[in-house]
């Protein structure tokens, strides 16, 4: 009783330590002026990188750009405060675009924010239930298929702004969007094409000249100045954030980015599709829940993948459960300020580390920098060309797709892995991420079961044959079981037992290499024991590990019958066999 109580106390202590573990450890190790200076420098740089990305990703989803900034501000501050990764930077990411765009088109901003809120609850629950370690079991082909598909969708959809196409309404599905863009080809604007190509070329070549200053800062500010100058002197016109977006706040129209603090509003009180009232009821929640689950799963995968990348670059170690908890809290709070779903961003995390960040405070500084930018420079941000932001997203999409790695997997991986890769890719592109995430998780589970079943085996050593452990007398066989005896492998492990002859007098089960057994394994094992008992064969279970032993005893499989015995070693099992069996 005392031991159980102590274990319960330890579990409670571990739970209590989840929130903010990375920040607590960083501050406990000693935080000084030098550390703050490093965090400040890295945070400002990451803020500069995140600023245009946050706007571009919000636009890609379909919402005005300030909602991406609000996401970076609140999620970017709250998640590192409560999370488990010291140097992770969170905010809106490209991975979410293909999930969030259909939600916005169908349910409006209200539905989008409620979906993010629900995903936060799911993520927080995953952290509390310690699901962080389970994410690592999702196979590489699944995540690569997702990211390649997402990159493809995002890249193709940017052609609308890259070419300046005039499209009245954008459909939900990828193929329909492509058809609409093809139909709108006669509306191509050469001014937009010129700006997009110029931005793309600069984004490619500037990093080759200097990496000390983030390329988006140099490129986007330069292009905005050139476009503004060309418009003033030569009448050169392109679509910008300022002339594309406007927001009505308290009866006042704000063009581009509103130069005000984000307003606190309940997500379910925000307008729905087309500005209509968003009706929050059980049916709406039921419809939004699959999307919220997809957001949570993809957010968990991407945030922990980003944290692993960060660990590899910094030599640190993140707490996956605390990180999921922090991601959950961030996505619960952020929708109340207009923020869309957020997760860990690999590129921003890598930038944070590369520019010398030391603690989670650098990520928090990056969010404060974006807040200051909104309050001080919102009118200037409105001059950014839409074609330039689309070009930036094309670069993000290309990096996400990891084309070389995708082709490498197709060339060298086993056929089952290639099939999973292509399935996740096709589902992501042709259907939507809700279906792709659901199927991907199922495929991950099936692959895991298949691999685990393949390492489970059983070997029957017949009477009179030499065993590495004992010399078997006539009438006795040794049945060696290796690997976990669970639902993916139980039937396979027990199938070999059918080769035992009906006149065999004793079967010794060597269970030393069975670390775990589940209910399906228990049923298969009970059926095997019953079959041996009916034919009058003694079964001796030897060298049981702790978990299978506890399971068998709870199931009532004991030495109550004269056809079943237990032994701690094979030598003792052989003695039992000699005592109970009449050998001829």
PEWO-V992371 format. One record per residue. N is the residue number from 1. OMEGA is omega in whole degrees, -180 to 180 (none if undefined). BURIAL is I if it has 24 or more other C-alpha atoms within 12 Angstrom, else O. Layout:
n = [N N]
omega = [OMEGA OMEGA]
burial = [BURIAL BURIAL]
//
This chain:
n = [1 2 3 4 5 6 7 8 9 10 11 12 13 14 15 16 17 18 19 20 21 22 23 24 25 26 27 28 29 30 31 32 33 34 35 36 37 38 39 40 41 42 43 44 45 46 47 48 49 50 51 52 53 54 55 56 57 58 59 60 61 62 63 64 65 66 67 68 69 70 71 72 73 74 75 76 77 78 79 80 81 82 83 84 85 86 87 88 89 90 91 92 93 94 95 96 97 98 99 100 101 102 103 104 105 106 107 108 109 110 111 112 113 114 115 116 117 118 119 120 121 122 123 124 125 126 127 128 129 130 131 132 133 134 135 136 137 138 139 140 141 142 143 144 145 146 147 148 149 150 151 152 153 154 155 156 157 158 159 160 161 162 163 164 165 166 167 168 169 170 171 172 173 174 175 176 177 178 179 180 181 182 183 184 185 186 187 188 189 190 191 192 193 194 195 196 197 198 199 200 201 202 203 204 205 206 207 208 209 210 211 212 213 214 215 216 217 218 219 220 221 222 223 224 225 226 227 228 229 230 231 232 233 234 235 236 237 238 239 240 241 242 243 244 245 246 247 248 249 250 251 252 253 254 255 256 257 258 259 260 261 262 263 264 265 266 267 268 269 270 271 272 273 274 275 276 277 278 279 280 281 282 283 284 285 286 287 288 289 290 291 292 293 294 295 296 297 298 299 300 301 302 303 304 305 306 307 308 309 310 311 312 313 314 315 316 317 318 319 320 321 322 323 324 325 326 327 328 329 330 331 332 333 334 335 336 337 338 339 340 341 342 343 344 345 346 347 348 349 350 351 352 353 354 355 356 357 358 359 360 361 362 363 364 365 366 367 368 369 370 371 372 373 374 375 376 377 378 379 380 381 382 383 384 385 386 387 388 389 390 391 392 393 394 395 396 397 398 399 400 401 402 403 404 405 406 407 408 409 410 411 412 413 414 415 416 417 418 419 420 421 422 423 424 425 426 427 428 429 430 431 432 433 434 435 436 437 438 439 440 441 442 443 444 445 446 447 448 449 450 451 452 453 454 455 456 457 458 459 460 461 462 463 464 465 466 467 468 469 470 471 472 473 474 475 476 477 478 479 480 481 482 483 484 485 486 487 488 489 490 491 492 493 494 495 496 497 498 499 500 501 502 503 504 505 506 507 508 509 510 511 512 513 514 515 516 517 518 519 520 521 522 523 524 525 526 527 528 529 530 531 532 533 534 535 536 537 538 539 540 541 542 543 544 545 546 547 548 549 550 551 552 553 554 555 556 557 558 559 560 561 562 563 564 565 566 567 568 569 570 571 572 573 574 575 576 577 578 579 580 581 582 583 584]
omega = [-179 179 178 179 179 178 179 178 180 178 179 177 180 179 -178 -176 -177 -173 173 -176 -179 179 179 -179 -179 -179 -179 -179 177 -178 -175 -177 180 179 179 180 179 179 -180 -180 -180 -179 179 180 180 177 178 179 -174 -174 180 180 -179 179 -178 -179 176 179 179 177 -179 -179 176 -171 -178 -180 173 178 178 177 -180 -179 -172 177 -180 178 -173 -175 177 178 -177 -169 -175 178 -172 -171 179 175 -177 179 176 -179 -179 -178 -176 -172 -175 174 -171 -178 178 178 -180 -179 -176 -173 -179 -177 179 178 179 -179 178 177 177 177 179 179 177 177 180 180 179 178 178 178 180 180 176 176 -175 -179 -177 -178 -178 -180 176 -173 180 178 179 -178 178 177 176 -172 178 178 179 179 179 -179 -178 -179 -178 -176 179 180 178 -179 176 -177 -179 -177 179 -178 -177 -178 -179 179 -178 -169 -172 -176 178 177 179 179 180 179 177 180 -178 -177 179 -178 -179 178 -176 177 180 179 -179 179 -179 -180 178 179 180 -180 180 179 179 -170 -179 178 178 179 179 175 -180 178 -179 -178 -180 179 -179 -172 -174 178 179 -180 179 178 -180 -180 178 178 179 178 -178 -174 -172 -180 180 -175 172 178 178 177 -177 -178 177 -172 172 -176 178 180 -179 176 180 -179 177 177 179 -178 177 -178 -178 175 175 -176 177 180 177 -177 -176 177 178 -177 179 -176 178 -180 -180 179 178 -176 -180 177 -176 -179 178 178 179 180 -177 -174 177 178 178 178 179 178 -179 -179 -180 178 179 -179 -175 -178 -180 174 177 179 178 177 178 177 -180 -179 -174 -176 -180 -180 -179 175 -174 -179 177 179 177 178 179 177 179 179 180 -178 173 -175 -172 179 179 177 176 -178 177 -178 -177 174 178 -177 -174 -177 180 176 179 177 179 -179 -177 -179 166 179 -178 -175 176 -180 178 178 178 177 179 179 178 177 180 177 178 179 178 -176 -174 -170 -178 179 179 180 -178 -180 -179 180 177 -180 179 177 176 178 177 179 176 177 177 -179 180 179 179 -172 -180 -173 -178 179 179 180 180 179 180 -176 -168 -174 174 -176 180 179 178 179 179 179 -177 178 180 179 -177 180 179 -176 -171 -178 176 -175 177 178 -177 179 -180 -180 180 179 178 179 177 179 -180 177 180 179 180 -179 180 178 -178 179 176 -177 176 -178 -179 179 -171 -178 178 -180 -179 173 176 -174 -176 173 -174 175 179 179 -179 175 178 -179 -177 179 -178 178 -179 180 -176 -169 179 -173 -172 -178 179 -177 -177 -174 -178 -178 180 180 179 -178 -177 -179 177 -175 -177 173 176 178 175 -173 -175 -176 176 -176 -175 178 177 -175 179 176 179 180 179 -180 178 179 179 179 179 179 178 -179 -179 180 174 -178 177 176 177 -179 -173 171 178 172 -171 -175 177 179 179 -180 180 -179 177 180 178 177 -177 -178 -177 -179 179 179 -180 178 179 -180 179 180 -176 179 178 178 179 177 178 180 -179 179 -172 -174 176 -179 179 none]
burial = [O O O O O O O O O O O O O O O O I I I I I I I I I I O O O O O O O O O I O I I I I I I I I I I I I I I I I I I I I I I I I I I I I I I I I I I I I I I I I I I I I I I I I I I I I I I I I I I I I I I I I I I I I I I I I I I I I I I I I I I I I I I I I I I I O O I I O O I I I I I I I I I I I I I I I I I I I I I I I I I I I I I I I O O O O I O I I I O O I I O I I O O O O O O O I O I I I I I I I I I I I I I I O O O O O O O O O I I I I I I I I I I I O I I I O O O O O O O O I I I I I I O I I O I O O O O O O I I I I I I O I I O O O I I I I I I I O O O O O I O I O O O I I O O I I I I I I I I I I I I I I I I I I I I I I I I O O I O O I I I I I I I I I I I I I I I I I I I I I I I I I I I I I I I I I I I I I I I I I I I I I I I I I I I I I I I I I I O O O I O I I I I I I I I I I I I I I I I I I I I I I I O O O I O O I O O O O O O O I I O I I I I I I I I I I I I I I I I I I I I I I O I I O O I I I O O I I O O I I I I I I I I O O O O O O O O I I I I I I I I I I I I I I I I I I I I I I I O O I O O I O O O I I I I I I I I I I I I I I I O O I I O I I I O I I O O I I O O O I I I I I I I I I O O I I O I I O O O O I O O O O O I I I I I I O I I O I I I I I O O O I O O O]
//
